[in-house]
Amino acid sequence: MNAMGTYGDTYGIHGNNNESSIGKYVSQGCVRMHSADIEKLEVGTPVAITYSYKSFVDLTSVYGYKFKGYKMKNN
């Protein structure tokens, strides 16, 4: 489900206070992240939402982004 009032191209990316919900199908389409990780993002940071078995490093080259070596917490 997309964010209310959009045409299926806008989703929320946010931190949360329920660490066990990260990586689970528990919302209406939002991407849940560890709060400490989301605080490192800036408004306007480009994101690519995709389904892939490739690593983040591999996906950065597919989408033309530069990988900065940031490591996110494991689920």
N, CA, C and O atoms as a GROMACS GRO file, in nm:
protein
  300
    1MET      N    1   0.085  -0.118   0.000
    1MET     CA    2   0.000   0.000   0.000
    1MET      C    3   0.089   0.124   0.000
    1MET      O    4   0.192   0.127   0.068
    2ASN      N    5   0.051   0.223  -0.074
    2ASN     CA    6   0.128   0.346  -0.082
    2ASN      C    7   0.081   0.446   0.023
    2ASN      O    8  -0.025   0.429   0.084
    3ALA      N    9   0.161   0.550   0.043
    3ALA     CA   10   0.124   0.655   0.138
    3ALA      C   11  -0.007   0.721   0.094
    3ALA      O   12  -0.031   0.742  -0.025
    4MET      N   13  -0.090   0.754   0.192
    4MET     CA   14  -0.221   0.811   0.163
    4MET      C   15  -0.209   0.937   0.076
    4MET      O   16  -0.126   1.024   0.102
    5GLY      N   17  -0.292   0.944  -0.024
    5GLY     CA   18  -0.296   1.061  -0.109
    5GLY      C   19  -0.194   1.061  -0.222
    5GLY      O   20  -0.178   1.162  -0.290
    6THR      N   21  -0.124   0.949  -0.242
    6THR     CA   22  -0.026   0.941  -0.351
    6THR      C   23  -0.075   0.840  -0.455
    6THR      O   24  -0.180   0.778  -0.438
    7TYR      N   25   0.001   0.825  -0.558
    7TYR     CA   26  -0.039   0.738  -0.669
    7TYR      C   27   0.039   0.607  -0.672
    7TYR      O   28   0.064   0.552  -0.780
    8GLY      N   29   0.078   0.558  -0.557
    8GLY     CA   30   0.150   0.431  -0.551
    8GLY      C   31   0.299   0.444  -0.567
    8GLY      O   32   0.368   0.345  -0.587
    9ASP      N   33   0.351   0.568  -0.558
    9ASP     CA   34   0.495   0.587  -0.576
    9ASP      C   35   0.560   0.651  -0.454
    9ASP      O   36   0.676   0.692  -0.462
   10THR      N   37   0.489   0.660  -0.342
   10THR     CA   38   0.543   0.723  -0.223
   10THR      C   39   0.524   0.632  -0.103
   10THR      O   40   0.412   0.589  -0.074
   11TYR      N   41   0.632   0.602  -0.034
   11TYR     CA   42   0.628   0.516   0.082
   11TYR      C   43   0.703   0.582   0.197
   11TYR      O   44   0.794   0.662   0.174
   12GLY      N   45   0.665   0.549   0.319
   12GLY     CA   46   0.736   0.603   0.435
   12GLY      C   47   0.857   0.518   0.469
   12GLY      O   48   0.851   0.395   0.466
   13ILE      N   49   0.966   0.584   0.502
   13ILE     CA   50   1.087   0.518   0.553
   13ILE      C   51   1.113   0.583   0.688
   13ILE      O   52   1.141   0.702   0.696
   14HIS      N   53   1.104   0.503   0.794
   14HIS     CA   54   1.112   0.563   0.927
   14HIS      C   55   1.170   0.467   1.030
   14HIS      O   56   1.170   0.345   1.012
   15GLY      N   57   1.219   0.525   1.138
   15GLY     CA   58   1.262   0.447   1.252
   15GLY      C   59   1.140   0.408   1.333
   15GLY      O   60   1.029   0.455   1.307
   16ASN      N   61   1.160   0.321   1.430
   16ASN     CA   62   1.047   0.279   1.513
   16ASN      C   63   1.096   0.232   1.648
   16ASN      O   64   1.215   0.211   1.668
   17ASN      N   65   1.004   0.217   1.741
   17ASN     CA   66   1.041   0.175   1.876
   17ASN      C   67   1.017   0.027   1.902
   17ASN      O   68   1.022  -0.018   2.016
   18ASN      N   69   0.990  -0.050   1.797
   18ASN     CA   70   0.968  -0.193   1.810
   18ASN      C   71   1.071  -0.265   1.722
   18ASN      O   72   1.042  -0.298   1.606
   19GLU      N   73   1.188  -0.288   1.776
   19GLU     CA   74   1.298  -0.347   1.701
   19GLU      C   75   1.261  -0.480   1.636
   19GLU      O   76   1.313  -0.513   1.529
   20SER      N   77   1.173  -0.557   1.698
   20SER     CA   78   1.137  -0.688   1.644
   20SER      C   79   1.052  -0.679   1.519
   20SER      O   80   1.032  -0.779   1.450
   21SER      N   81   1.000  -0.560   1.487
   21SER     CA   82   0.916  -0.545   1.368
   21SER      C   83   0.996  -0.519   1.242
   21SER      O   84   0.941  -0.525   1.132
   22ILE      N   85   1.124  -0.489   1.255
   22ILE     CA   86   1.206  -0.456   1.139
   22ILE      C   87   1.225  -0.580   1.052
   22ILE      O   88   1.261  -0.688   1.101
   23GLY      N   89   1.199  -0.563   0.923
   23GLY     CA   90   1.212  -0.674   0.829
   23GLY      C   91   1.090  -0.763   0.821
   23GLY      O   92   1.093  -0.866   0.753
   24LYS      N   93   0.983  -0.726   0.888
   24LYS     CA   94   0.861  -0.806   0.889
   24LYS      C   95   0.752  -0.734   0.810
   24LYS      O   96   0.758  -0.612   0.791
   25TYR      N   97   0.653  -0.809   0.765
   25TYR     CA   98   0.537  -0.752   0.696
   25TYR      C   99   0.434  -0.710   0.801
   25TYR      O  100   0.337  -0.782   0.824
   26VAL      N  101   0.455  -0.595   0.864
   26VAL     CA  102   0.367  -0.552   0.973
   26VAL      C  103   0.309  -0.413   0.950
   26VAL      O  104   0.238  -0.362   1.036
   27SER      N  105   0.336  -0.352   0.837
   27SER     CA  106   0.286  -0.217   0.812
   27SER      C  107   0.210  -0.213   0.680
   27SER      O  108   0.192  -0.317   0.616
   28GLN      N  109   0.168  -0.098   0.640
   28GLN     CA  110   0.096  -0.079   0.514
   28GLN      C  111   0.191  -0.039   0.401
   28GLN      O  112   0.152   0.035   0.311
   29GLY      N  113   0.313  -0.087   0.405
   29GLY     CA  114   0.407  -0.060   0.297
   29GLY      C  115   0.527   0.022   0.338
   29GLY      O  116   0.620   0.040   0.259
   30CYS      N  117   0.529   0.072   0.460
   30CYS     CA  118   0.643   0.151   0.505
   30CYS      C  119   0.767   0.063   0.522
   30CYS      O  120   0.757  -0.058   0.542
   31VAL      N  121   0.881   0.126   0.512
   31VAL     CA  122   1.008   0.059   0.537
   31VAL      C  123   1.051   0.098   0.678
   31VAL      O  124   1.076   0.215   0.705
   32ARG      N  125   1.060   0.001   0.767
   32ARG     CA  126   1.099   0.027   0.906
   32ARG      C  127   1.248   0.002   0.921
   32ARG      O  128   1.301  -0.098   0.873
   33MET      N  129   1.315   0.095   0.988
   33MET     CA  130   1.459   0.084   1.011
   33MET      C  131   1.488   0.107   1.158
   33MET      O  132   1.406   0.162   1.231
   34HIS      N  133   1.607   0.064   1.201
   34HIS     CA  134   1.651   0.097   1.336
   34HIS      C  135   1.658   0.248   1.347
   34HIS      O  136   1.707   0.314   1.255
   35SER      N  137   1.611   0.304   1.457
   35SER     CA  138   1.609   0.450   1.473
   35SER      C  139   1.748   0.510   1.457
   35SER      O  140   1.762   0.617   1.398
   36ALA      N  141   1.851   0.444   1.509
   36ALA     CA  142   1.988   0.496   1.496
   36ALA      C  143   2.031   0.502   1.351
   36ALA      O  144   2.106   0.591   1.312
   37ASP      N  145   1.985   0.406   1.268
   37ASP     CA  146   2.020   0.406   1.126
   37ASP      C  147   1.946   0.514   1.050
   37ASP      O  148   2.005   0.580   0.963
   38ILE      N  149   1.820   0.535   1.080
   38ILE     CA  150   1.741   0.635   1.008
   38ILE      C  151   1.790   0.775   1.039
   38ILE      O  152   1.779   0.864   0.954
   39GLU      N  153   1.844   0.797   1.158
   39GLU     CA  154   1.896   0.928   1.195
   39GLU      C  155   2.016   0.969   1.110
   39GLU      O  156   2.047   1.087   1.101
   40LYS      N  157   2.082   0.874   1.049
   40LYS     CA  158   2.198   0.903   0.965
   40LYS      C  159   2.159   0.948   0.824
   40LYS      O  160   2.242   1.001   0.750
   41LEU      N  161   2.032   0.927   0.787
   41LEU     CA  162   1.985   0.969   0.655
   41LEU      C  163   1.946   1.116   0.658
   41LEU      O  164   1.902   1.167   0.760
   42GLU      N  165   1.962   1.182   0.546
   42GLU     CA  166   1.919   1.321   0.533
   42GLU      C  167   1.794   1.326   0.446
   42GLU      O  168   1.775   1.240   0.360
   43VAL      N  169   1.709   1.425   0.468
   43VAL     CA  170   1.592   1.444   0.384
   43VAL      C  171   1.641   1.465   0.241
   43VAL      O  172   1.733   1.543   0.217
   44GLY      N  173   1.581   1.394   0.149
   44GLY     CA  174   1.621   1.404   0.008
   44GLY      C  175   1.721   1.299  -0.034
   44GLY      O  176   1.760   1.296  -0.151
   45THR      N  177   1.764   1.213   0.058
   45THR     CA  178   1.856   1.105   0.022
   45THR      C  179   1.788   1.013  -0.078
   45THR      O  180   1.678   0.964  -0.050
   46PRO      N  181   1.849   0.989  -0.194
   46PRO     CA  182   1.785   0.899  -0.291
   46PRO      C  183   1.784   0.755  -0.240
   46PRO      O  184   1.883   0.709  -0.182
   47VAL      N  185   1.676   0.686  -0.261
   47VAL     CA  186   1.665   0.546  -0.223
   47VAL      C  187   1.609   0.466  -0.340
   47VAL      O  188   1.536   0.519  -0.424
   48ALA      N  189   1.644   0.339  -0.344
   48ALA     CA  190   1.589   0.247  -0.443
   48ALA      C  191   1.525   0.133  -0.365
   48ALA      O  192   1.593   0.063  -0.290
   49ILE      N  193   1.396   0.114  -0.382
   49ILE     CA  194   1.327   0.004  -0.317
   49ILE      C  195   1.313  -0.108  -0.419
   49ILE      O  196   1.250  -0.091  -0.523
   50THR      N  197   1.373  -0.220  -0.387
   50THR     CA  198   1.379  -0.331  -0.482
   50THR      C  199   1.375  -0.463  -0.408
   50THR      O  200   1.397  -0.468  -0.288
   51TYR      N  201   1.347  -0.567  -0.480
   51TYR     CA  202   1.352  -0.703  -0.426
   51TYR      C  203   1.468  -0.773  -0.495
   51TYR      O  204   1.467  -0.789  -0.617
   52SER      N  205   1.566  -0.814  -0.418
   52SER     CA  206   1.682  -0.874  -0.479
   52SER      C  207   1.758  -0.960  -0.378
   52SER      O  208   1.754  -0.935  -0.258
   53TYR      N  209   1.825  -1.060  -0.430
   53TYR     CA  210   1.914  -1.140  -0.345
   53TYR      C  211   2.055  -1.085  -0.350
   53TYR      O  212   2.145  -1.140  -0.286
   54LYS      N  213   2.077  -0.978  -0.425
   54LYS     CA  214   2.209  -0.917  -0.434
   54LYS      C  215   2.240  -0.840  -0.306
   54LYS      O  216   2.149  -0.798  -0.235
   55SER      N  217   2.368  -0.823  -0.278
   55SER     CA  218   2.409  -0.747  -0.161
   55SER      C  219   2.389  -0.598  -0.184
   55SER      O  220   2.371  -0.554  -0.298
   56PHE      N  221   2.392  -0.520  -0.077
   56PHE     CA  222   2.383  -0.374  -0.091
   56PHE      C  223   2.496  -0.321  -0.177
   56PHE      O  224   2.477  -0.229  -0.256
   57VAL      N  225   2.615  -0.378  -0.162
   57VAL     CA  226   2.729  -0.333  -0.242
   57VAL      C  227   2.702  -0.357  -0.390
   57VAL      O  228   2.726  -0.268  -0.472
   58ASP      N  229   2.653  -0.475  -0.425
   58ASP     CA  230   2.621  -0.504  -0.566
   58ASP      C  231   2.511  -0.412  -0.618
   58ASP      O  232   2.519  -0.365  -0.732
   59LEU      N  233   2.410  -0.386  -0.536
   59LEU     CA  234   2.299  -0.301  -0.581
   59LEU      C  235   2.342  -0.157  -0.604
   59LEU      O  236   2.287  -0.089  -0.690
   60THR      N  237   2.440  -0.109  -0.527
   60THR     CA  238   2.486   0.028  -0.549
   60THR      C  239   2.542   0.045  -0.689
   60THR      O  240   2.521   0.148  -0.753
   61SER      N  241   2.613  -0.056  -0.739
   61SER     CA  242   2.667  -0.045  -0.875
   61SER      C  243   2.557  -0.059  -0.979
   61SER      O  244   2.564   0.004  -1.085
   62VAL      N  245   2.455  -0.140  -0.952
   62VAL     CA  246   2.343  -0.155  -1.044
   62VAL      C  247   2.270  -0.021  -1.062
   62VAL      O  248   2.234   0.016  -1.173
   63TYR      N  249   2.250   0.050  -0.951
   63TYR     CA  250   2.174   0.175  -0.955
   63TYR      C  251   2.264   0.299  -0.970
   63TYR      O  252   2.214   0.411  -0.974
   64GLY      N  253   2.395   0.279  -0.979
   64GLY     CA  254   2.486   0.390  -1.002
   64GLY      C  255   2.517   0.473  -0.879
   64GLY      O  256   2.558   0.589  -0.892
   65TYR      N  257   2.498   0.417  -0.758
   65TYR     CA  258   2.530   0.488  -0.635
   65TYR      C  259   2.669   0.451  -0.588
   65TYR      O  260   2.722   0.346  -0.625
   66LYS      N  261   2.728   0.536  -0.507
   66LYS     CA  262   2.858   0.507  -0.449
   66LYS      C  263   2.837   0.447  -0.310
   66LYS      O  264   2.767   0.505  -0.227
   67PHE      N  265   2.897   0.332  -0.286
   67PHE     CA  266   2.886   0.267  -0.155
   67PHE      C  267   2.987   0.330  -0.061
   67PHE      O  268   3.106   0.335  -0.092
   68LYS      N  269   2.941   0.379   0.053
   68LYS     CA  270   3.027   0.450   0.147
   68LYS      C  271   3.079   0.362   0.260
   68LYS      O  272   3.149   0.411   0.349
   69GLY      N  273   3.047   0.234   0.258
   69GLY     CA  274   3.098   0.143   0.359
   69GLY      C  275   3.021   0.144   0.490
   69GLY      O  276   3.068   0.088   0.589
   70TYR      N  277   2.903   0.206   0.492
   70TYR     CA  278   2.821   0.211   0.612
   70TYR      C  279   2.761   0.074   0.637
   70TYR      O  280   2.706   0.012   0.546
   71LYS      N  281   2.770   0.027   0.760
   71LYS     CA  282   2.713  -0.103   0.795
   71LYS      C  283   2.590  -0.083   0.882
   71LYS      O  284   2.595  -0.015   0.984
   72MET      N  285   2.479  -0.144   0.840
   72MET     CA  286   2.356  -0.136   0.917
   72MET      C  287   2.353  -0.251   1.017
   72MET      O  288   2.423  -0.351   0.999
   73LYS      N  289   2.273  -0.237   1.121
   73LYS     CA  290   2.258  -0.344   1.220
   73LYS      C  291   2.195  -0.466   1.156
   73LYS      O  292   2.116  -0.453   1.062
   74ASN      N  293   2.229  -0.583   1.205
   74ASN     CA  294   2.165  -0.707   1.158
   74ASN      C  295   2.031  -0.722   1.225
   74ASN      O  296   2.011  -0.677   1.338
   75ASN      N  297   1.937  -0.785   1.155
   75ASN     CA  298   1.805  -0.810   1.214
   75ASN      C  299   1.813  -0.915   1.318
   75ASN      O  300   1.712  -0.949   1.380
   0.00000   0.00000   0.00000
